[in-house]
């Protein structure tokens, strides 16, 4: 019998112990950061034989279940089966518990099964987005796998704010249906809940209105586009006609609904009106002629609120918009409306006299009140930019605070619900790195990822005022964003920072920890084919 030396025995023991030990625990890095994460030893191995099992829930769980099944199909080559029944092993067991908060979920991963419990189907979908970020990045691009290990964990989670949005401007530059759908996918990945769709402006009317077909025949195109920042030079290239048919919009609405995202349309009034006035010049104070605007800015040519036909037009447009969009909220703009023409307009002055008005700002307040009353008959509420506070706006209107946080604070103090969209934190058309000469050409400003992350939407407010802050949002205006690839670059990874502002309690937020997780999330962006700004990858890695 051969002698075995001591070194050989030690090596053999190490090998045997390694074989007996389980796989090491993996870090759980999720954006937005959940409220509570407890990592446990071991992991669940997801395989093509794993089933998605609805233990208790409503029919509207289908989109959530289909999402997970389709996600795994990329790697397994076959979708996971969706079943109904009691709790099973080797399954993703789903339960909807109406006693929980509607957006709250619990996600438990054990060696035998995954359990998701949510207050609604939407909450279940949020749990699946967390589960998704615990899976290998290669799944996103369809790398072939036989099994996928998911770390054992217990997560309890719910969002800080219900309204978590991003606005996409398709008026200055247009994005296709497929690009809009990719934008919606980006929202879903970050657990954002609202897509604010800016559809009308001076430079283009982008939504089909069947009562007014000329809006898209004339208003959806401009003769040319200014080069740079209103240099007086133009590219000489016709832009358009570009618009969404109502059937295309219905398709996009359904696509968003399948990802539990609400679309809020914006129809600008009484300012930013040139695309509409070029089509129907009688709706302006001077009667024109007007043309779809070829440059950027705020222009004196606005709708005439002294003309009753203007209200007939708005009501005709908004009737179709209200019927088309399921959202109970419609954005009516209300910002950047010069009143110079109203001062000279006989119809406007006659309206003021009839309504006992002394100042032209009261005309805008009259418009907001009247349109709000009309939309209430359609079962809709209004959102307006914070300029609507300049009049005696009703307490039922929602204020979107964009000129810093002051408008939102004022709105909350007077009892209006508020969405914080301060331009110095949440305007994603602003540059995100310096020197700006190295960045794609833009409108100006400077909002890096860290600045976005530093936003506290309820800072300095009393508990009663804090309750009026129902959400936060980022805006992507498209004057200088000519391609969707550029749009993605401006959105990512700032969208990740916004999502954590909106979702994670202030006390759990920490930029250094976020930075580590965001760097990992950018690997998922890469796998998904998203274009993104890579500045944070150069920031030093820190310990949470």
C-alpha positions in Angstrom: 0.0 0.0 0.0 1.4 3.4 -1.0 1.9 6.0 1.6 -0.1 9.2 1.2 1.8 12.3 2.3 0.2 15.0 4.6 0.0 17.5 1.7 -2.0 15.1 -0.4 -4.4 14.5 2.4 -5.0 18.2 2.9 -5.6 18.8 -0.8 -8.0 15.9 -0.9 -10.0 17.2 2.1 -10.2 20.7 0.5 -11.6 19.1 -2.7 -14.1 17.0 -0.9 -15.2 20.0 1.2 -15.6 22.2 -1.8 -17.7 19.5 -3.4 -20.0 19.3 -0.4 -20.4 23.1 0.0 -23.1 24.9 -1.8 -22.5 27.6 -4.4 -21.5 30.9 -2.7 -24.1 33.5 -2.1 -24.5 36.2 -4.7 -25.0 39.8 -4.1 -28.5 41.1 -4.7 -28.2 44.4 -6.7 -31.6 45.8 -7.7 -32.5 49.3 -8.9 -34.6 50.9 -7.5 -33.3 49.7 -4.1 -36.0 47.7 -2.3 -37.3 48.6 1.1 -36.0 45.3 2.7 -33.6 42.7 1.4 -32.5 39.6 3.4 -30.1 37.3 1.6 -30.1 33.6 2.7 -27.9 30.7 1.9 -28.5 28.7 -1.2 -30.3 29.4 -4.4 -33.2 28.2 -6.7 -32.3 26.8 -10.1 -34.7 27.9 -12.7 -35.0 25.5 -15.6 -37.2 24.9 -18.7 -39.2 22.5 -16.4 -40.1 25.3 -14.0 -43.7 26.5 -14.2 -45.3 29.8 -13.5 -48.1 28.9 -11.2 -51.0 31.3 -10.3 -52.1 30.3 -6.8 -54.5 33.1 -6.4 -55.1 36.1 -8.7 -57.1 37.8 -11.3 -57.2 37.5 -15.1 -55.0 40.6 -15.5 -52.0 38.6 -14.2 -51.6 37.3 -17.8 -49.3 40.2 -18.9 -47.0 39.7 -15.9 -46.8 35.9 -16.4 -46.3 36.3 -20.1 -43.5 38.7 -19.5 -41.5 36.3 -17.3 -42.2 33.4 -19.6 -41.0 35.3 -22.6 -37.9 36.5 -20.8 -36.7 33.0 -20.0 -37.7 31.7 -23.4 -34.8 33.7 -24.9 -32.3 31.4 -23.1 -34.3 28.2 -22.7 -35.6 28.1 -26.3 -39.1 27.4 -24.9 -41.4 29.5 -22.8 -42.2 28.5 -19.2 -45.6 27.0 -18.9 -48.3 29.0 -17.1 -50.5 27.0 -14.8 -53.1 27.5 -12.0 -53.3 25.5 -8.8 -52.0 25.2 -5.3 -48.5 26.0 -4.2 -46.0 23.8 -6.1 -42.3 23.1 -6.0 -40.0 24.0 -9.0 -42.4 26.8 -9.7 -42.8 30.6 -9.5 -45.9 30.7 -7.3 -47.9 33.8 -7.6 -50.5 35.1 -5.2 -52.5 38.3 -5.3 -53.5 39.4 -1.8 -56.0 42.3 -1.8 -55.2 43.0 1.8 -51.8 44.3 0.8 -51.1 47.8 -0.5 -51.8 47.8 -4.3 -48.2 48.4 -5.3 -46.5 46.3 -2.5 -45.0 42.9 -3.1 -43.0 40.2 -1.3 -40.5 38.1 -3.2 -39.1 34.9 -1.5 -36.6 32.7 -3.3 -35.9 29.3 -1.7 -34.2 26.1 -3.0 -37.5 24.5 -4.0 -39.5 27.4 -5.4 -40.0 31.1 -5.9 -43.0 32.8 -4.2 -44.4 36.2 -5.3 -47.1 37.8 -3.3 -48.5 41.2 -4.3 -51.3 43.5 -3.6 -52.2 43.6 -7.3 -51.1 42.2 -10.7 -49.0 45.4 -11.1 -47.2 44.7 -7.8 -46.5 41.1 -9.1 -45.0 42.7 -12.2 -42.7 44.8 -10.1 -41.6 41.7 -8.2 -40.7 40.1 -11.6 -38.6 43.1 -12.5 -36.7 42.6 -9.3 -36.4 38.9 -10.1 -35.2 39.8 -13.6 -32.3 41.9 -12.1 -31.3 38.8 -10.1 -30.9 36.8 -13.2 -27.7 36.7 -15.4 -27.4 39.6 -17.8 -26.9 37.1 -20.7 -30.6 36.2 -20.5 -31.5 39.6 -22.0 -29.7 38.8 -25.2 -30.7 35.1 -25.3 -27.5 33.3 -24.2 -28.4 29.6 -24.1 -28.6 28.2 -20.6 -29.9 24.9 -19.1 -30.4 26.3 -15.6 -30.3 29.7 -14.0 -29.3 30.1 -10.4 -31.2 32.7 -8.4 -30.0 33.6 -5.0 -32.2 32.7 -2.0 -33.6 36.0 -0.7 -36.6 37.6 1.0 -37.6 41.0 -0.3 -40.4 43.2 1.1 -41.0 46.2 -1.1 -43.3 49.0 -2.1 -42.8 52.4 -3.8 -42.4 55.7 -2.0 -44.6 57.4 -4.7 -47.3 56.2 -6.9 -46.6 58.4 -9.9 -43.2 57.7 -11.2 -42.9 59.1 -14.7 -40.9 60.2 -17.7 -42.1 62.6 -20.4 -41.1 62.0 -24.1 -41.5 64.9 -26.5 -42.3 63.6 -30.0 -43.2 67.1 -31.4 -39.8 68.7 -32.0 -38.4 65.5 -33.3 -40.5 62.4 -34.0 -39.9 58.8 -32.7 -41.6 55.8 -34.3 -44.0 53.3 -32.8 -41.2 50.8 -32.3 -39.0 53.4 -30.7 -41.8 54.5 -28.4 -42.3 50.8 -27.4 -38.6 50.5 -26.6 -39.0 53.6 -24.4 -41.9 51.9 -22.6 -39.6 48.8 -22.0 -37.1 51.1 -20.5 -39.7 52.5 -18.1 -40.7 48.9 -17.1 -37.2 47.9 -16.3 -36.9 50.7 -13.8 -40.4 50.2 -12.3 -41.6 53.5 -13.6 -45.4 53.7 -13.8 -46.3 56.7 -16.1 -45.4 57.6 -19.7 -46.2 61.3 -20.2 -46.6 61.6 -24.0 -46.1 65.2 -25.3 -48.1 65.1 -28.6 -48.7 68.7 -29.7 -46.6 71.8 -29.9 -45.5 74.7 -32.2 -43.2 72.4 -34.3 -45.6 69.6 -34.9 -49.0 68.0 -34.2 -48.5 64.3 -33.8 -51.9 62.8 -33.0 -54.7 61.9 -35.5 -58.0 63.7 -34.7 -60.7 62.4 -36.9 -62.9 65.4 -36.5 -60.0 67.6 -37.7 -58.1 65.6 -40.3 -56.2 68.7 -41.5 -54.3 68.7 -38.2 -52.1 65.9 -39.4 -52.2 66.8 -43.1 -50.8 70.3 -42.4 -49.8 70.5 -38.8 -47.6 67.3 -38.7 -44.9 68.7 -41.0 -42.7 71.8 -41.2 -40.8 73.2 -44.2 -37.4 73.0 -42.6 -35.6 73.0 -39.2 -33.3 75.6 -37.7 -29.6 74.6 -37.4 -28.3 74.9 -33.9 -29.7 77.4 -31.4 -31.8 79.6 -33.6 -28.9 80.7 -35.7 -31.0 82.0 -38.5 -29.8 79.2 -40.7 -32.0 76.3 -41.7 -31.3 72.8 -43.1 -33.7 73.3 -46.1 -35.2 69.8 -45.5 -38.9 69.2 -45.1 -39.7 67.4 -41.8 -42.7 65.2 -41.9 -45.5 64.5 -42.2 -45.0 62.5 -38.9 -47.9 61.5 -36.7 -49.5 58.6 -34.9 -52.8 57.3 -36.2 -55.4 56.4 -33.5 -54.9 52.7 -34.3 -51.1 53.1 -33.7 -51.9 54.9 -30.4 -54.3 52.1 -29.3 -51.5 49.6 -30.0 -49.0 51.6 -27.9 -51.5 52.0 -25.1 -52.0 48.3 -25.0 -48.3 47.7 -25.1 -47.9 50.0 -22.1 -50.8 48.4 -20.2 -49.2 45.0 -20.6 -46.3 46.5 -18.7 -48.6 48.1 -16.1 -47.7 51.6 -17.3 -50.3 54.4 -17.7 -50.0 56.8 -20.6 -50.9 60.4 -20.0 -51.3 62.4 -23.2 -50.5 66.1 -23.4 -52.5 68.5 -25.6 -50.9 72.0 -25.3 -53.2 75.0 -24.7 -53.5 77.9 -24.9 -49.9 78.4 -25.9 -47.5 76.4 -28.0 -50.2 76.5 -30.7 -48.5 77.2 -34.0 -49.0 73.7 -35.5 -52.7 73.9 -34.9 -52.9 77.6 -35.9 -51.2 76.8 -39.2 -54.0 74.4 -39.9 -56.9 76.5 -38.6 -55.8 80.2 -38.6 -59.2 81.4 -37.5 -58.4 80.1 -34.0 -55.7 82.7 -33.5 -56.2 86.3 -32.5 -54.9 87.8 -35.8 -56.2 85.1 -38.2 -52.7 84.5 -39.5 -51.2 83.5 -41.8 -49.3 81.1 -39.6 -46.9 78.2 -40.3 -45.7 75.2 -38.4 -42.7 76.6 -36.5 -39.2 75.9 -37.8 -37.2 77.0 -34.8 -37.3 76.6 -31.0 -38.6 78.9 -28.3 -41.7 80.6 -27.0 -43.8 82.5 -29.5 -46.5 85.2 -29.3 -48.9 83.4 -31.7 -51.3 81.5 -29.3 -54.9 80.4 -29.3 -57.6 83.0 -29.0 -59.7 82.4 -25.9 -62.0 85.2 -26.9 -63.2 83.1 -29.8 -65.9 80.6 -29.0 -64.8 78.5 -32.0 -61.5 77.9 -30.1 -63.4 76.2 -27.3 -65.4 74.2 -29.8 -62.0 73.0 -31.3 -60.5 72.2 -27.9 -63.6 70.2 -26.9 -63.6 68.3 -30.2 -60.0 67.4 -29.9 -60.2 66.5 -26.2 -63.3 64.4 -26.7 -61.4 62.1 -29.0 -58.3 62.1 -26.7 -60.5 61.2 -23.7 -62.1 58.4 -25.6 -58.7 57.1 -26.8 -56.7 57.1 -23.6 -57.9 55.1 -20.6 -56.0 57.3 -18.2 -58.2 59.3 -15.9 -55.8 62.2 -16.3 -55.1 64.5 -19.3 -52.3 67.0 -19.4 -53.4 70.4 -20.9 -50.0 72.2 -20.8 -50.8 75.7 -19.7 -47.1 76.9 -19.8 -45.2 79.6 -21.6 -48.2 81.4 -23.0 -47.5 85.1 -23.9 -50.5 87.3 -23.6 -49.5 90.2 -25.9 -51.9 89.3 -28.6 -54.8 89.0 -26.1 -54.2 92.6 -25.1 -54.8 93.8 -28.7 -57.5 91.3 -29.6 -61.1 92.6 -29.7 -62.5 89.2 -29.0 -60.3 88.6 -26.0 -61.0 92.0 -24.6 -64.7 91.5 -25.1 -64.5 88.2 -23.2 -62.6 89.9 -20.4 -65.3 92.6 -20.2 -68.1 90.0 -20.2 -66.4 88.0 -17.4 -65.4 91.0 -15.3 -61.7 90.5 -15.8 -59.0 93.2 -15.3 -55.8 91.4 -16.3 -55.0 89.1 -19.2 -53.7 86.3 -16.9 -57.3 85.9 -15.9 -58.1 84.8 -19.4 -55.7 81.9 -19.0 -57.3 81.0 -15.7 -60.7 81.1 -17.5 -59.4 78.7 -20.1 -58.1 76.2 -17.5 -61.3 76.3 -15.5 -63.5 75.8 -18.5 -61.4 73.0 -20.0 -61.2 71.3 -16.6 -65.0 71.5 -16.3 -65.4 70.0 -19.7 -63.0 67.1 -19.0 -64.8 66.3 -15.8 -67.8 65.5 -17.9 -65.6 62.9 -19.6 -64.5 61.5 -16.3 -61.0 63.1 -16.5 -58.8 65.2 -14.3 -56.3 67.7 -15.6 -52.6 68.2 -15.1 -51.0 71.5 -16.0 -47.5 73.0 -15.7 -47.0 75.2 -12.7 -48.0 78.3 -14.6 -51.6 77.3 -13.9 -51.0 78.4 -10.3 -50.8 82.0 -11.5 -54.6 82.1 -11.5 -57.1 80.7 -9.0 -56.8 77.2 -10.3 -59.1 74.6 -8.7 -57.9 72.3 -5.9 -58.7 69.3 -8.1 -56.1 70.2 -10.8 -52.7 68.5 -10.5 -49.7 70.8 -10.6 -46.5 69.7 -12.5 -43.7 71.8 -11.0 -41.0 72.4 -13.6 -39.6 75.8 -12.8 -37.7 74.4 -9.8 -39.5 73.0 -6.8 -41.2 76.3 -5.7 -44.3 75.8 -7.8 -44.8 72.3 -6.3 -44.3 73.6 -2.8 -46.8 76.4 -3.4 -49.3 73.9 -4.9 -48.9 71.5 -2.0 -49.4 74.3 0.5 -52.7 75.4 -1.1 -53.9 71.8 -1.2 -53.3 70.7 -4.8 -51.7 67.4 -5.7 -48.2 67.9 -7.1 -45.8 66.1 -9.4 -42.2 67.3 -8.9 -40.3 67.8 -12.3 -37.8 70.5 -11.3 -35.7 71.4 -14.3 -32.5 71.7 -12.3 -32.9 68.0 -11.2 -35.1 66.3 -13.8 -34.6 67.8 -17.2 -32.9 65.0 -19.1 -32.3 67.2 -22.2 -29.7 69.1 -20.1 -26.1 68.0 -20.4 -25.0 65.3 -18.0 -21.2 65.7 -18.1 -18.5 68.3 -18.5 -16.9 69.6 -20.6 -20.1 69.8 -22.6 -18.1 70.1 -25.8 -17.5 66.4 -25.6 -21.2 65.6 -25.3 -23.9 65.4 -28.1 -25.1 68.9 -28.9 -27.9 70.0 -26.5 -30.1 72.8 -25.1 -27.7 73.6 -22.2 -27.9 73.2 -18.5 -26.1 70.6 -16.4 -27.8 67.7 -14.6 -25.4 64.8 -13.9 -26.6 61.5 -12.4 -25.6 62.5 -8.9 -27.7 65.7 -9.1 -30.7 63.6 -10.2 -30.2 61.2 -7.3 -30.0 64.1 -4.8 -33.6 65.2 -5.5 -35.8 64.9 -2.4 -39.3 65.8 -3.7 -40.7 66.4 -0.2 -37.8 68.2 1.4 -39.0 70.9 3.9 -42.7 70.1 3.7 -45.0 69.2 6.6 -46.6 65.8 6.7 -49.8 67.2 5.4 -48.0 68.9 2.5 -45.9 65.8 1.9 -49.0 63.8 1.3 -49.8 66.1 -1.7 -46.6 65.2 -3.5 -47.9 62.2 -5.5 -45.0 61.7 -7.8 -41.8 62.7 -9.6 -41.0 62.8 -13.3 -38.2 63.5 -15.7 -38.7 65.4 -19.0 -37.0 64.7 -22.3 -37.6 67.6 -24.6 -36.4 66.9 -28.1 -35.4 70.2 -29.8 -31.8 68.9 -30.2 -32.5 65.2 -29.9 -32.9 64.0 -33.5 -32.5 60.2 -33.1 -33.8 57.6 -30.6 -30.2 56.5 -29.9 -29.5 60.1 -28.7 -32.7 59.9 -26.6 -31.5 56.7 -24.9 -28.2 58.3 -24.2 -29.8 61.2 -22.5 -32.2 59.0 -20.5 -29.8 56.3 -19.3 -28.5 55.9 -16.6 -30.3 59.1 -15.3 -33.5 57.1 -15.5 -32.1 54.7 -12.9 -31.4 57.6 -10.5 -34.9 59.0 -11.0 -36.4 55.6 -10.3 -34.7 55.3 -7.0 -35.8 58.8 -6.0 -39.4 57.9 -6.8 -39.3 54.4 -5.3 -36.9 54.1 -2.4 -37.5 55.8 1.0 -35.1 58.7 1.6 -33.5 57.0 4.6 -32.4 54.0 2.5 -30.9 56.1 -0.3 -27.1 56.3 -0.6 -25.4 57.5 -3.8 -22.3 55.4 -3.3 -24.3 52.2 -3.0 -26.5 53.3 -5.9 -23.4 53.9 -8.0 -22.2 50.3 -7.5 -25.6 48.9 -8.5 -26.0 51.3 -11.4 -22.7 50.1 -12.9 -24.0 46.6 -12.9 -27.3 47.7 -14.4 -25.4 49.3 -17.3 -24.3 45.7 -18.3 -28.0 44.9 -18.7 -28.4 48.1 -20.9 -25.6 46.7 -23.0 -27.2 43.3 -23.3 -30.5 44.9 -24.3 -28.8 47.0 -27.0 -29.6 50.4 -25.3 -27.3 53.3 -25.9 -26.4 54.9 -22.6 -24.0 57.5 -21.2 -21.0 55.8 -19.6 -19.7 58.6 -17.3 -20.6 56.8 -14.1 -18.4 53.9 -15.2 -15.4 56.2 -14.7 -16.4 57.1 -11.1 -14.5 55.1 -8.5 -16.2 52.0 -7.2 -17.2 52.3 -3.6 -18.3 50.0 -0.8 -22.0 50.1 0.3 
